[in-house]
């Protein structure tokens, strides 16, 4: 029914209707973001013949959703993402210490200043490099390993829309054989 309404609203333009439906889905996900997530699962994923292991906690609103195959598949995909990327340090960039972010910005600023560009351009370069840094070290900012056109945050939002519940990645730990803590 929503598809038909979207087509009517866009005057029969299929691409515009798809865009409208995606925007509505994102709006639904945003509405659910504030809800409490006290249920969920802790998942253990072992990769590479037992050489890499990940523990990840993903929360949702009800145990009913936590038991669904769709939710379990999402959690497994998130664990695989962590296993595949040893440089991940946090769930999101909000979790990174401000001192670390400032240190990275200083490094990028000094590199940009060496190029002799104007100050306004240097700040844009620093912002771009920080965004790239977030993609490297923050789980939610990373491109999904199964579809690099999609970020992990988009994957979680899609799951929120599909389940009708808020879902949040709480924490993770990655272990690699022979690696120091």
N, CA and C atoms as a LAMMPS dump frame, in Angstrom:
ITEM: TIMESTEP
0
ITEM: NUMBER OF ATOMS
543
ITEM: BOX BOUNDS ff ff ff
-5.0000000000000000e+02 5.0000000000000000e+02
-5.0000000000000000e+02 5.0000000000000000e+02
-5.0000000000000000e+02 5.0000000000000000e+02
ITEM: ATOMS id mol type element x y z
1 1 1 N 0.82 -1.186 0
2 1 2 C 0 0 0
3 1 3 C 0.867 1.255 0
4 2 1 N 1.966 1.227 0.798
5 2 2 C 2.855 2.385 0.841
6 2 3 C 3.517 2.615 -0.513
7 3 1 N 3.816 1.527 -1.232
8 3 2 C 4.446 1.654 -2.548
9 3 3 C 3.519 2.382 -3.517
10 4 1 N 2.262 1.988 -3.517
11 4 2 C 1.286 2.618 -4.404
12 4 3 C 1.137 4.098 -4.063
13 5 1 N 1.058 4.411 -2.775
14 5 2 C 0.923 5.802 -2.339
15 5 3 C 2.147 6.617 -2.758
16 6 1 N 3.339 6.025 -2.642
17 6 2 C 4.561 6.725 -3.036
18 6 3 C 4.563 7.008 -4.532
19 7 1 N 4.099 6.049 -5.334
20 7 2 C 4.014 6.261 -6.782
21 7 3 C 3.023 7.373 -7.118
22 8 1 N 1.894 7.394 -6.436
23 8 2 C 0.899 8.448 -6.655
24 8 3 C 1.484 9.801 -6.26
25 9 1 N 2.147 9.847 -5.099
26 9 2 C 2.73 11.099 -4.606
27 9 3 C 3.814 11.651 -5.524
28 10 1 N 4.52 10.766 -6.239
29 10 2 C 5.608 11.21 -7.119
30 10 3 C 5.189 11.262 -8.583
31 11 1 N 3.913 11.148 -8.837
32 11 2 C 3.417 11.246 -10.21
33 11 3 C 3.855 10.099 -11.098
34 12 1 N 4.063 8.919 -10.521
35 12 2 C 4.427 7.745 -11.304
36 12 3 C 5.918 7.594 -11.544
37 13 1 N 6.734 8.494 -11.017
38 13 2 C 8.188 8.421 -11.181
39 13 3 C 8.738 7.35 -10.238
40 14 1 N 9.172 6.216 -10.81
41 14 2 C 9.609 5.073 -10.019
42 14 3 C 10.823 5.398 -9.155
43 15 1 N 11.828 6.068 -9.731
44 15 2 C 13.035 6.403 -8.969
45 15 3 C 12.712 7.336 -7.809
46 16 1 N 11.872 8.32 -8.047
47 16 2 C 11.485 9.258 -6.988
48 16 3 C 10.679 8.538 -5.909
49 17 1 N 9.847 7.576 -6.308
50 17 2 C 9.054 6.813 -5.342
51 17 3 C 9.96 5.971 -4.445
52 18 1 N 10.976 5.343 -5.041
53 18 2 C 11.93 4.553 -4.262
54 18 3 C 12.662 5.454 -3.27
55 19 1 N 13.077 6.633 -3.736
56 19 2 C 13.768 7.587 -2.861
57 19 3 C 12.857 8.012 -1.705
58 20 1 N 11.605 8.289 -2.009
59 20 2 C 10.64 8.699 -0.986
60 20 3 C 10.453 7.598 0.063
61 21 1 N 10.327 6.355 -0.389
62 21 2 C 10.16 5.234 0.538
63 21 3 C 11.394 5.05 1.423
64 22 1 N 12.583 5.242 0.845
65 22 2 C 13.811 5.132 1.635
66 22 3 C 13.888 6.238 2.675
67 23 1 N 13.473 7.452 2.3
68 23 2 C 13.476 8.572 3.247
69 23 3 C 12.501 8.312 4.391
70 24 1 N 11.332 7.748 4.063
71 24 2 C 10.355 7.421 5.106
72 24 3 C 10.917 6.37 6.051
73 25 1 N 11.641 5.403 5.494
74 25 2 C 12.268 4.366 6.319
75 25 3 C 13.303 4.957 7.259
76 26 1 N 14.101 5.898 6.769
77 26 2 C 15.098 6.56 7.615
78 26 3 C 14.418 7.368 8.711
79 27 1 N 13.308 8.005 8.378
80 27 2 C 12.573 8.787 9.38
81 27 3 C 12.023 7.868 10.471
82 28 1 N 11.524 6.695 10.063
83 28 2 C 11.03 5.727 11.048
84 28 3 C 12.166 5.28 11.965
85 29 1 N 13.332 5.046 11.385
86 29 2 C 14.484 4.62 12.183
87 29 3 C 14.889 5.71 13.167
88 30 1 N 14.873 6.966 12.724
89 30 2 C 15.24 8.083 13.601
90 30 3 C 14.285 8.183 14.788
91 31 1 N 12.982 7.946 14.551
92 31 2 C 11.998 8.01 15.636
93 31 3 C 12.288 6.963 16.703
94 32 1 N 12.792 5.816 16.28
95 32 2 C 13.017 4.711 17.209
96 32 3 C 14.361 4.805 17.922
97 33 1 N 15.239 5.675 17.458
98 33 2 C 16.592 5.764 18.012
99 33 3 C 16.607 6.114 19.5
100 34 1 N 15.632 6.845 19.993
101 34 2 C 15.627 7.268 21.384
102 34 3 C 15.119 6.221 22.362
103 35 1 N 14.553 5.156 21.864
104 35 2 C 13.973 4.135 22.741
105 35 3 C 15.053 3.344 23.475
106 36 1 N 14.702 2.865 24.661
107 36 2 C 15.615 2.08 25.49
108 36 3 C 15.852 0.703 24.87
109 37 1 N 17.11 0.255 24.922
110 37 2 C 17.458 -1.071 24.414
111 37 3 C 18.071 -1.876 25.555
112 38 1 N 17.237 -2.662 26.227
113 38 2 C 17.719 -3.417 27.384
114 38 3 C 17.797 -4.921 27.122
115 39 1 N 17.359 -5.362 25.965
116 39 2 C 17.462 -6.773 25.582
117 39 3 C 18.533 -6.884 24.504
118 40 1 N 18.764 -8.073 23.998
119 40 2 C 19.745 -8.261 22.937
120 40 3 C 20.515 -9.541 23.143
121 41 1 N 21.68 -9.616 22.49
122 41 2 C 22.521 -10.801 22.632
123 41 3 C 23.993 -10.414 22.663
124 42 1 N 24.768 -11.296 23.286
125 42 2 C 26.221 -11.249 23.2
126 42 3 C 26.584 -12.414 22.293
127 43 1 N 27.314 -12.112 21.233
128 43 2 C 27.618 -13.116 20.215
129 43 3 C 29.126 -13.333 20.153
130 44 1 N 29.532 -14.59 20.048
131 44 2 C 30.941 -14.937 19.873
132 44 3 C 31.143 -15.392 18.435
133 45 1 N 32.127 -14.807 17.777
134 45 2 C 32.434 -15.158 16.391
135 45 3 C 33.907 -15.549 16.323
136 46 1 N 34.193 -16.707 15.757
137 46 2 C 35.569 -17.175 15.596
138 46 3 C 35.861 -17.24 14.102
139 47 1 N 36.969 -16.626 13.697
140 47 2 C 37.316 -16.514 12.282
141 47 3 C 38.757 -16.992 12.076
142 48 1 N 39.049 -17.395 10.867
143 48 2 C 40.427 -17.708 10.488
144 48 3 C 41.004 -18.919 11.193
145 49 1 N 40.242 -19.999 11.26
146 49 2 C 40.755 -21.222 11.871
147 49 3 C 41.078 -21.062 13.345
148 50 1 N 40.323 -20.222 14.024
149 50 2 C 40.521 -20.024 15.452
150 50 3 C 41.599 -19.01 15.793
151 51 1 N 42.07 -18.254 14.821
152 51 2 C 43.133 -17.272 15.067
153 51 3 C 42.589 -15.896 15.459
154 52 1 N 41.336 -15.617 15.111
155 52 2 C 40.713 -14.33 15.44
156 52 3 C 39.353 -14.618 16.069
157 53 1 N 39.065 -13.928 17.16
158 53 2 C 37.774 -14.073 17.824
159 53 3 C 37.195 -12.72 18.177
160 54 1 N 35.875 -12.627 18.139
161 54 2 C 35.184 -11.38 18.463
162 54 3 C 34.029 -11.696 19.403
163 55 1 N 33.891 -10.886 20.434
164 55 2 C 32.701 -10.876 21.283
165 55 3 C 32.025 -9.543 21.037
166 56 1 N 30.736 -9.567 20.759
167 56 2 C 30.016 -8.328 20.489
168 56 3 C 28.665 -8.354 21.196
169 57 1 N 28.296 -7.218 21.767
170 57 2 C 26.988 -7.065 22.407
171 57 3 C 26.165 -6.093 21.579
172 58 1 N 25.003 -6.564 21.13
173 58 2 C 24.074 -5.73 20.368
174 58 3 C 22.74 -5.775 21.099
175 59 1 N 22.184 -4.608 21.365
176 59 2 C 20.95 -4.511 22.142
177 59 3 C 19.761 -4.141 21.274
178 60 1 N 18.586 -4.584 21.72
179 60 2 C 17.314 -4.23 21.096
180 60 3 C 16.295 -4.036 22.221
181 61 1 N 15.059 -3.772 21.866
182 61 2 C 14.046 -3.461 22.879
183 61 3 C 13.405 -4.689 23.523
184 62 1 N 13.246 -5.775 22.76
185 62 2 C 12.551 -6.954 23.298
186 62 3 C 13.337 -8.231 23.022
187 63 1 N 13.123 -9.229 23.869
188 63 2 C 13.779 -10.514 23.651
189 63 3 C 13.208 -11.229 22.427
190 64 1 N 11.975 -10.889 22.053
191 64 2 C 11.372 -11.473 20.85
192 64 3 C 12.231 -11.148 19.624
193 65 1 N 12.601 -9.893 19.456
194 65 2 C 13.444 -9.492 18.317
195 65 3 C 14.832 -10.101 18.451
196 66 1 N 15.365 -10.154 19.663
197 66 2 C 16.706 -10.708 19.883
198 66 3 C 16.799 -12.169 19.447
199 67 1 N 15.687 -12.882 19.464
200 67 2 C 15.682 -14.294 19.083
201 67 3 C 15.452 -14.513 17.589
202 68 1 N 15.155 -13.471 16.835
203 68 2 C 14.863 -13.651 15.408
204 68 3 C 16.134 -13.936 14.614
205 69 1 N 15.968 -14.672 13.523
206 69 2 C 17.099 -14.981 12.649
207 69 3 C 17.677 -13.712 12.03
208 70 1 N 16.816 -12.752 11.72
209 70 2 C 17.271 -11.496 11.119
210 70 3 C 18.208 -10.737 12.068
211 71 1 N 17.842 -10.659 13.339
212 71 2 C 18.67 -9.969 14.329
213 71 3 C 19.991 -10.712 14.519
214 72 1 N 19.913 -12.039 14.62
215 72 2 C 21.126 -12.841 14.792
216 72 3 C 22.062 -12.695 13.596
217 73 1 N 21.494 -12.617 12.387
218 73 2 C 22.31 -12.424 11.187
219 73 3 C 22.998 -11.056 11.215
220 74 1 N 22.274 -10.03 11.653
221 74 2 C 22.866 -8.694 11.782
222 74 3 C 24.045 -8.729 12.751
223 75 1 N 23.847 -9.342 13.908
224 75 2 C 24.902 -9.402 14.919
225 75 3 C 26.106 -10.173 14.384
226 76 1 N 25.865 -11.262 13.662
227 76 2 C 26.963 -12.028 13.077
228 76 3 C 27.719 -11.19 12.047
229 77 1 N 26.995 -10.445 11.202
230 77 2 C 27.643 -9.567 10.22
231 77 3 C 28.495 -8.502 10.908
232 78 1 N 27.992 -7.95 12.005
233 78 2 C 28.753 -6.943 12.747
234 78 3 C 30.021 -7.557 13.337
235 79 1 N 29.913 -8.774 13.857
236 79 2 C 31.085 -9.456 14.414
237 79 3 C 32.111 -9.755 13.323
238 80 1 N 31.639 -10.169 12.147
239 80 2 C 32.545 -10.405 11.023
240 80 3 C 33.256 -9.116 10.621
241 81 1 N 32.55 -8.005 10.65
242 81 2 C 33.133 -6.703 10.324
243 81 3 C 34.28 -6.385 11.292
244 82 1 N 34.054 -6.62 12.572
245 82 2 C 35.091 -6.36 13.575
246 82 3 C 36.277 -7.305 13.365
247 83 1 N 36.002 -8.572 13.066
248 83 2 C 37.072 -9.545 12.843
249 83 3 C 37.925 -9.165 11.637
250 84 1 N 37.299 -8.63 10.607
251 84 2 C 38.001 -8.297 9.364
252 84 3 C 38.822 -7.012 9.456
253 85 1 N 38.585 -6.199 10.481
254 85 2 C 39.238 -4.891 10.571
255 85 3 C 39.929 -4.706 11.916
256 86 1 N 41.211 -5.056 11.999
257 86 2 C 41.916 -4.96 13.284
258 86 3 C 42.109 -3.527 13.788
259 87 1 N 41.952 -2.537 12.927
260 87 2 C 42.164 -1.146 13.33
261 87 3 C 40.96 -0.526 14.038
262 88 1 N 39.826 -1.225 14.102
263 88 2 C 38.635 -0.678 14.765
264 88 3 C 38.925 -0.492 16.253
265 89 1 N 38.617 0.719 16.757
266 89 2 C 38.858 1.03 18.168
267 89 3 C 37.578 1.259 18.956
268 90 1 N 36.514 1.687 18.277
269 90 2 C 35.296 2.033 19.011
270 90 3 C 34.061 1.77 18.16
271 91 1 N 32.906 1.808 18.811
272 91 2 C 31.643 1.628 18.103
273 91 3 C 31.369 2.843 17.224
274 92 1 N 31.485 4.053 17.789
275 92 2 C 31.25 5.27 17
276 92 3 C 32.286 6.325 17.356
277 93 1 N 32.348 7.381 16.553
278 93 2 C 33.357 8.41 16.815
279 93 3 C 33.067 9.188 18.095
280 94 1 N 31.827 9.141 18.58
281 94 2 C 31.51 9.784 19.86
282 94 3 C 32.21 9.079 21.024
283 95 1 N 32.581 7.812 20.827
284 95 2 C 33.239 7.035 21.883
285 95 3 C 34.747 7.265 21.948
286 96 1 N 35.314 7.887 20.925
287 96 2 C 36.755 8.133 20.916
288 96 3 C 37.104 9.263 21.881
289 97 1 N 38.233 9.156 22.58
290 97 2 C 38.644 10.245 23.466
291 97 3 C 38.933 11.523 22.665
292 98 1 N 38.505 12.647 23.195
293 98 2 C 38.71 13.936 22.522
294 98 3 C 40.199 14.207 22.299
295 99 1 N 41.035 13.771 23.238
296 99 2 C 42.482 13.987 23.103
297 99 3 C 43.038 13.253 21.88
298 100 1 N 42.531 12.064 21.601
299 100 2 C 42.969 11.307 20.428
300 100 3 C 42.552 12.019 19.144
301 101 1 N 41.326 12.507 19.103
302 101 2 C 40.83 13.218 17.917
303 101 3 C 41.645 14.48 17.68
304 102 1 N 41.912 15.235 18.741
305 102 2 C 42.71 16.465 18.611
306 102 3 C 44.128 16.154 18.145
307 103 1 N 44.722 15.079 18.657
308 103 2 C 46.067 14.684 18.23
309 103 3 C 46.079 14.336 16.743
310 104 1 N 45.066 13.61 16.285
311 104 2 C 44.969 13.269 14.861
312 104 3 C 44.792 14.53 14.017
313 105 1 N 43.936 15.45 14.475
314 105 2 C 43.721 16.705 13.743
315 105 3 C 45.017 17.497 13.637
316 106 1 N 45.799 17.532 14.718
317 106 2 C 47.077 18.256 14.692
318 106 3 C 48.027 17.657 13.663
319 107 1 N 48.088 16.338 13.621
320 107 2 C 48.945 15.663 12.638
321 107 3 C 48.494 16.013 11.225
322 108 1 N 47.191 15.902 10.958
323 108 2 C 46.67 16.191 9.622
324 108 3 C 46.851 17.66 9.262
325 109 1 N 46.698 18.546 10.238
326 109 2 C 46.862 19.986 10.001
327 109 3 C 48.311 20.289 9.61
328 110 1 N 49.276 19.696 10.317
329 110 2 C 50.698 19.919 10.008
330 110 3 C 51.038 19.385 8.621
331 111 1 N 50.485 18.234 8.271
332 111 2 C 50.714 17.679 6.934
333 111 3 C 50.141 18.606 5.867
334 112 1 N 48.948 19.143 6.115
335 112 2 C 48.292 20.027 5.145
336 112 3 C 49.018 21.365 5.043
337 113 1 N 49.499 21.888 6.165
338 113 2 C 50.221 23.165 6.146
339 113 3 C 51.502 23.061 5.336
340 114 1 N 52.115 21.885 5.334
341 114 2 C 53.338 21.667 4.561
342 114 3 C 53.082 21.784 3.064
343 115 1 N 51.833 21.631 2.651
344 115 2 C 51.498 21.735 1.227
345 115 3 C 51.399 23.185 0.768
346 116 1 N 51.342 24.142 1.721
347 116 2 C 51.295 25.562 1.374
348 116 3 C 49.934 26.062 0.916
349 117 1 N 48.892 25.353 1.227
350 117 2 C 47.531 25.751 0.824
351 117 3 C 46.99 26.822 1.773
352 118 1 N 45.941 27.566 1.346
353 118 2 C 45.314 28.568 2.223
354 118 3 C 44.65 27.909 3.439
355 119 1 N 44.452 28.691 4.509
356 119 2 C 43.92 28.179 5.777
357 119 3 C 42.551 27.515 5.618
358 120 1 N 41.675 28.122 4.805
359 120 2 C 40.332 27.556 4.613
360 120 3 C 40.414 26.174 3.962
361 121 1 N 41.312 26.03 3.015
362 121 2 C 41.492 24.75 2.328
363 121 3 C 42.092 23.726 3.294
364 122 1 N 43.013 24.187 4.123
365 122 2 C 43.65 23.293 5.095
366 122 3 C 42.609 22.708 6.043
367 123 1 N 41.69 23.541 6.539
368 123 2 C 40.658 23.045 7.46
369 123 3 C 39.75 22.016 6.784
370 124 1 N 39.422 22.25 5.509
371 124 2 C 38.601 21.272 4.779
372 124 3 C 39.363 19.961 4.589
373 125 1 N 40.671 20.081 4.34
374 125 2 C 41.498 18.881 4.197
375 125 3 C 41.533 18.096 5.515
376 126 1 N 41.679 18.821 6.623
377 126 2 C 41.709 18.185 7.945
378 126 3 C 40.376 17.488 8.219
379 127 1 N 39.265 18.176 7.934
380 127 2 C 37.94 17.577 8.146
381 127 3 C 37.77 16.306 7.318
382 128 1 N 38.218 16.343 6.069
383 128 2 C 38.128 15.172 5.199
384 128 3 C 38.96 14.01 5.709
385 129 1 N 40.16 14.325 6.192
386 129 2 C 41.028 13.263 6.707
387 129 3 C 40.495 12.685 8.018
388 130 1 N 39.883 13.526 8.838
389 130 2 C 39.279 13.028 10.086
390 130 3 C 38.105 12.101 9.759
391 131 1 N 37.305 12.473 8.762
392 131 2 C 36.191 11.61 8.346
393 131 3 C 36.728 10.256 7.872
394 132 1 N 37.826 10.286 7.13
395 132 2 C 38.451 9.052 6.657
396 132 3 C 38.988 8.236 7.846
397 133 1 N 39.556 8.933 8.827
398 133 2 C 40.052 8.275 10.043
399 133 3 C 38.905 7.575 10.775
400 134 1 N 37.762 8.254 10.883
401 134 2 C 36.59 7.649 11.523
402 134 3 C 36.175 6.375 10.788
403 135 1 N 36.248 6.393 9.454
404 135 2 C 35.897 5.196 8.673
405 135 3 C 36.828 4.035 8.99
406 136 1 N 38.061 4.347 9.355
407 136 2 C 39.03 3.295 9.657
408 136 3 C 38.852 2.726 11.058
409 137 1 N 38.558 3.59 12.051
410 137 2 C 38.613 3.144 13.446
411 137 3 C 37.261 3.024 14.148
412 138 1 N 36.183 3.472 13.529
413 138 2 C 34.856 3.431 14.165
414 138 3 C 33.947 2.467 13.411
415 139 1 N 33.423 1.497 14.113
416 139 2 C 32.599 0.454 13.495
417 139 3 C 31.438 1.027 12.69
418 140 1 N 30.654 1.925 13.275
419 140 2 C 29.452 2.428 12.598
420 140 3 C 29.762 3.285 11.374
421 141 1 N 30.966 3.833 11.285
422 141 2 C 31.348 4.677 10.148
423 141 3 C 31.975 3.879 9.01
424 142 1 N 32.222 2.6 9.217
425 142 2 C 32.907 1.791 8.209
426 142 3 C 31.988 1.34 7.083
427 143 1 N 32.564 1.193 5.884
428 143 2 C 31.798 0.555 4.808
429 143 3 C 31.617 -0.932 5.148
430 144 1 N 30.439 -1.45 4.877
431 144 2 C 30.106 -2.844 5.171
432 144 3 C 30.945 -3.761 4.289
433 145 1 N 31.541 -4.813 4.861
434 145 2 C 32.429 -5.684 4.093
435 145 3 C 31.709 -6.458 2.99
436 146 1 N 30.416 -6.69 3.142
437 146 2 C 29.661 -7.418 2.123
438 146 3 C 29.101 -6.504 1.04
439 147 1 N 29.039 -5.204 1.3
440 147 2 C 28.514 -4.225 0.338
441 147 3 C 29.114 -2.863 0.682
442 148 1 N 30.233 -2.528 0.036
443 148 2 C 30.965 -1.316 0.421
444 148 3 C 30.253 -0.009 0.062
445 149 1 N 29.108 -0.085 -0.596
446 149 2 C 28.313 1.119 -0.866
447 149 3 C 27.47 1.499 0.359
448 150 1 N 27.437 0.623 1.339
449 150 2 C 26.6 0.79 2.525
450 150 3 C 27.497 0.864 3.764
451 151 1 N 27.202 1.811 4.654
452 151 2 C 27.939 1.896 5.92
453 151 3 C 27.271 0.994 6.959
454 152 1 N 28.02 0.648 7.981
455 152 2 C 27.483 -0.181 9.059
456 152 3 C 26.301 0.52 9.724
457 153 1 N 26.385 1.842 9.882
458 153 2 C 25.264 2.583 10.482
459 153 3 C 24.001 2.439 9.633
460 154 1 N 24.159 2.384 8.302
461 154 2 C 23.007 2.175 7.415
462 154 3 C 22.429 0.772 7.602
463 155 1 N 23.311 -0.2 7.777
464 155 2 C 22.881 -1.579 8.005
465 155 3 C 22.04 -1.673 9.281
466 156 1 N 22.486 -0.993 10.335
467 156 2 C 21.746 -0.991 11.603
468 156 3 C 20.403 -0.28 11.427
469 157 1 N 20.392 0.85 10.699
470 157 2 C 19.133 1.577 10.463
471 157 3 C 18.141 0.725 9.681
472 158 1 N 18.636 -0.028 8.695
473 158 2 C 17.758 -0.923 7.939
474 158 3 C 17.139 -1.975 8.864
475 159 1 N 17.931 -2.482 9.791
476 159 2 C 17.423 -3.476 10.74
477 159 3 C 16.392 -2.85 11.679
478 160 1 N 16.601 -1.589 12.051
479 160 2 C 15.636 -0.885 12.899
480 160 3 C 14.299 -0.77 12.175
481 161 1 N 14.354 -0.394 10.896
482 161 2 C 13.125 -0.269 10.106
483 161 3 C 12.454 -1.637 9.956
484 162 1 N 13.245 -2.669 9.674
485 162 2 C 12.685 -4.005 9.445
486 162 3 C 12.065 -4.607 10.708
487 163 1 N 12.698 -4.384 11.86
488 163 2 C 12.194 -4.994 13.097
489 163 3 C 11.184 -4.114 13.816
490 164 1 N 11.214 -2.826 13.542
491 164 2 C 10.322 -1.9 14.232
492 164 3 C 10.794 -1.559 15.636
493 165 1 N 12.042 -1.872 15.939
494 165 2 C 12.607 -1.603 17.264
495 165 3 C 13.948 -0.906 17.131
496 166 1 N 14.314 -0.169 18.175
497 166 2 C 15.637 0.429 18.22
498 166 3 C 16.668 -0.674 18.435
499 167 1 N 17.788 -0.557 17.761
500 167 2 C 18.891 -1.507 17.885
501 167 3 C 20.15 -0.685 18.087
502 168 1 N 20.973 -1.095 19.046
503 168 2 C 22.221 -0.37 19.268
504 168 3 C 23.367 -1.348 19.49
505 169 1 N 24.518 -1.004 18.91
506 169 2 C 25.728 -1.778 19.135
507 169 3 C 26.332 -1.229 20.422
508 170 1 N 26.409 -2.054 21.428
509 170 2 C 26.844 -1.588 22.753
510 170 3 C 28.359 -1.591 22.882
511 171 1 N 28.987 -2.739 22.578
512 171 2 C 30.441 -2.854 22.718
513 171 3 C 30.92 -4.115 22.018
514 172 1 N 32.234 -4.195 21.854
515 172 2 C 32.839 -5.376 21.253
516 172 3 C 34.265 -5.526 21.771
517 173 1 N 34.79 -6.727 21.62
518 173 2 C 36.196 -7.004 21.924
519 173 3 C 36.713 -7.92 20.827
520 174 1 N 37.893 -7.6 20.304
521 174 2 C 38.504 -8.391 19.24
522 174 3 C 39.785 -9.01 19.782
523 175 1 N 39.949 -10.302 19.541
524 175 2 C 41.133 -11.018 19.998
525 175 3 C 41.801 -11.657 18.789
526 176 1 N 43.147 -11.591 18.768
527 176 2 C 43.896 -12.228 17.697
528 176 3 C 45.035 -13.013 18.327
529 177 1 N 45.205 -14.244 17.88
530 177 2 C 46.231 -15.124 18.422
531 177 3 C 47.601 -14.456 18.322
532 178 1 N 48.327 -14.42 19.429
533 178 2 C 49.668 -13.854 19.443
534 178 3 C 49.721 -12.34 19.559
535 179 1 N 48.579 -11.698 19.677
536 179 2 C 48.541 -10.233 19.756
537 179 3 C 48.566 -9.796 21.215
538 180 1 N 49.329 -8.763 21.509
539 180 2 C 49.393 -8.212 22.866
540 180 3 C 48.163 -7.356 23.126
541 181 1 N 47.705 -7.314 24.351
542 181 2 C 46.518 -6.526 24.713
543 181 3 C 46.806 -5.046 24.743
